[in-house]
């Protein structure tokens, strides 16, 4: 068993998980619609039950939005999730084909024990499939699709939250030479009340306090095992993805250890700001609401910029498409 960051450990790590660990996987949320109503589902109200598509944090209206996100983060792979992706099979295949045109490793999550003809379609473009038995029930229904997916060249396994230990599920995984990804059971704003009502208890970083013990029980018997904590997803996986994005921005941005960006921000009459910046030969980016440029320039020329009727500040923001500002310091 190998221990990695933030309490996660593994005996087997699929290629999809290796790329996630590097922050190199784009997450395609292909739909919020789902035929189930799992009490532990952590999906936000913004997405739950809605026929929406997101590539990471970017809302997708066309393939160009997905391509922009691939390029922004230098993606090496993509995961397709939901909701339930397979109720939008044609969309799944369309985007998986797009990902393969960029030579990305592709994996998919599904709660549906896919029929052979569906597995065949997926196998054309998808490298790895992860099945999720709802409430850890009906486990045997997943034996055939796991075996068939592996026969067609896909890596296949089970991915579940740490709800409880299931001997039946552990046995199935081993007998099929599949992998098991066990995720720490996470509390969210949308599942908190339901989890509390069933006796789960939030511990460190919104993970259920019993998840670690459940993970140890599976680790003792499952041959291809991986336990992933909520803290790992935030401190390692997400942080590394943000850093990949941050370094794809122009050189005048400063990148923090957390993957956020520091820059100068000029608001007001954009044309006036551009005229000043162009005259000085300073690199800048026009964004919604203003202009981003180097901290050095706004510090040196803050009085001149304010005299021209402009508002000047230093901001820290995320490098994502939403450009969420963490902090703003007026000059």
N, C-alpha and C positions, 0 to 999 in steps of 0.2 A: 504494500500500500504506500503510495507516495502522497505526502502532504504538500499542499500549495498554499496560496494566499488566503487570508481571512477565514480560516477554519475549513476550507474545502480540501478534499482528498480523493484519490482515485486508485483503482487497480487497472482500469482501462479507460482511455479517453478517446472518444471518437474524433474524427477529423473536424467535424462541425464544432465540437467543444474546444479543440485546440485553437481554432481560428477565433472563437468567441473570447477565449482567454487573452488573445492578442488584441482584442478590440477591433478585429478585422472583418466582422460579420455584420452586414446590413440586416436589419429586422424588417421584413415586409409583413405588415398587418393587413391581410387581404380582405377581411370582413369582420365586423363585430357581431354578425348574425350567427346563431348557434341553436341547434335543436334541443340543447340541454339547459338546465338551470342549476349548475353546480353551486352548492352553498359556499365553497371555498374559492370561487372564481374571483381574481383580483382586478379584473379589467375595469377601467375607469368609466364613469357615466358618459363621458365624451364619446366613447367608442362602443360601449355595451349595447348589443341589439341593433346597432346601426349598420347600414350597408356603406361603410366608409373604408378607404384604403390609406394607409400611412407607410412611408418608407422612413424608418426611424421616427423622428418627430415631424417630418414633412408630410403634409396632406397631399395625396396623389390624385391628380386630375387627368394626367396623361403619362405615357411612358417617359416623356422628357423629364418629369419630376423624379422618377426613379433613377434615371441616368445621372441627373444632377447630384443625387445623393451618393450614388456609386463613386462618382468622381470626387465629391467633397471629402469622402473618408478613405479614398483609395481602397475600396472594398476588395477583399480576397474571397469572400463568400457571402451567402445570403441565407437567412432562415425565413421560412414561410409559416405564418401562424395566424391566429384569430382570437376570438370567435372559433368557428369551425371551417377551416379552409376548403375541405372537400365538398361543401355544399356550393362552392364556387369553383368547380373543377376547371372550367374553361379559362377562368382568370388565372388560376394557379399555373396551368400549362403555358399560358401566354407569357406570364412573368418569368417562369422558370426557363423558358426558351430564351427570353431576353437576357437573363443572368448568364446562361451558357454562352451567349454571343460575346460576353465579357470574360469568359473562361473562369467563372466563379464556381466554387464548391457550393452546392445547394442542399439544404435539408428542410424537412417539413414536419410539423407536429399535427397529429390528427387524433380525434377520439373515435373515429369510425373504423371498424375492422374491414378495410377496403376489399372489395371483390377482386378476383384475379384480373379482370379486364381493366380495372382502374389502376391496379398496381403496375400493369404493363405500360399504361400511358404515362404514369409517373416515372417509371424507370428510364424513359427516353431522356429525361432532363434532370432528374433528381438523384443525388448521390446517397442520401441518407434519409431514413424515415423513422420517426419516433411516435409510437402509439401510446395513447393515454386512456386506459380503461376508466370509465366514469365511476367515481366512488370506489375504485379498485374492485369492481364487480364485473361479472361476465368475462373473466380473464381468458378462458379457453377460446373465445371467439377470435382472439388475436393470434392464435398459433399459426393458422394457415397463412394469413397475410405476411407474418414475419418470415416464415419459411420461404414463401414464394418470392418475397422481396430480396432475400439473400440469394436465392437461386438466380435472380435476374441481375445480380451484381451490386445491389444496394447494401449498405450497412444498415442494420435494422435493430431496433431496441424498444424499450419501454421508458417513458419519461413521466414521472408522477411527483406530486408533492408528498411530503412526509405526513400523511394522514394517519397511518397505522402500519404495523408490520403484517404482510400477507405472505404466508408460507406458500400458498398456491401460486402467487405471482412470482416469487423467487424461484420456484421449481420450474415454471414455464420458461423464464428467462434462461436458466441454465440448460434446460433440455433443448432449446432452440439455438444455443450458442449466440444469444442476443446480448445486448448490453442493457444496463439499467442506469439511467440518470435519475437520481433522487434529489429533488429540490427542497430546501428548507421551506416549510409551510409559512407563507408570508401573510401578515395582516395588511389590509388596505382599507381605504375609506368605504369601499363597496362590500367587503365581506366581513368587516369587524364584528358586527352584531351577531351574525350567523355563527362565526367561529366561537365567540364568547358563549353563546347559548348552548353550544355543544361541548363545552368544557375545555376548549383550547385556551392557552394563556400566553399573551405576548411577552417576549423576553427582550434580549438585546437586539436592536436594529429591526424591530417589527417581526422577528421570527418567533414561531411557537417554541416554548421552552422544552417540549418533548421531542422536537425534531432530531436533535443530536443523538438521543438514545435510540430512536427508530432507525437512524442511519447506521448506528453500530450493529444493530440486529441484522440489517440487510447485508452489511459489509462482511459479516461472519460467514455468510452462506452464498452470496452472489459472486460468481467468478469475474464477470466483467462489470465492475461497479464504479460509480462516480457519485460523490455527494457534493452538491453546490449550495453554498449559503447565500442568503440575501445580501450579506455584507460583501461577499466576493463579487456579486453582480454589480454592486455600486462602486466599490473601491478599486476593483481591478478591471473588470470587463468594461463598464461604462467609462471609467476614467481613461482607459487606454484608447477607447474609440474617440473620445473628445480630443485627446492629444493628437491622434491621427488627423482629425479634422482641422485642428488648430494650426498644424504645421503646413497645411495646404493653403493658408492665407498669405498675403503679401508679407514681405520681410519686416515692414514697419511695426507689425503687431508683436507684442511681447507675449510669450506663452508661459502660463504659470504651471506649477507642478500638478495642478488639478485639471489642466487642459482648458482652462478659460483664457480669454484674450484680454490684454490691456492695450488701450489706445487712446488717442485724443479724439474728442468728439466736438464738432462745430454745428450749431443749430442757427436757424434764421434764414436769411435770403441765400439760398444755395448757390445762385449764380454769382453773387458777391464773393462767397467763400471760394468757389472754384477759380474765380479770376485771381484772387490773392495767391492761392496755392499754385496755379499754373505759372504765375509770374515768378514764383520762387523755385519752380521746378521740383516741387514736393509731391511725392507719391500719395495718393488718397483713393478712397472708395466712397462713392455716393450710395447711401442707404436710405431706407425710409426714415424721414424725419431729420436727416442731416448728412454730414460728411465725416468719415473716419479717417484719421491720419496718425502720424507719429506723436507720441507723447512729447518728444523733444521739441517739435515745431510748435505745438500749442502752448508749451511752457515758455518758450522764448518769445513768442509773438502774441501772447494772450492779450496784452494791452492794445496792440494794434487791431487785433480781431474784434475786441469789444468796442473799440472806437468806431469800427465800421458797422456797428449795430448787431454784431453776432454774439451768441452765447457760447461759452467755451467750457469744456469740462474734460476730466479724465474718467473713462468708464472701464469697468470690467464686465465682460459678457461671455455667454456661451458661444462656441463656434458653430452651433447648429443653425438650421434654416430659420428657426424662430427668433434667433439673436436675442435671447432673454438677457436683460441687463441685471447683473448681480449687485453692482455698486456704482454710484456716480458721485464724483468729487468736483464741484464747481471751481473754476479758477477765477 
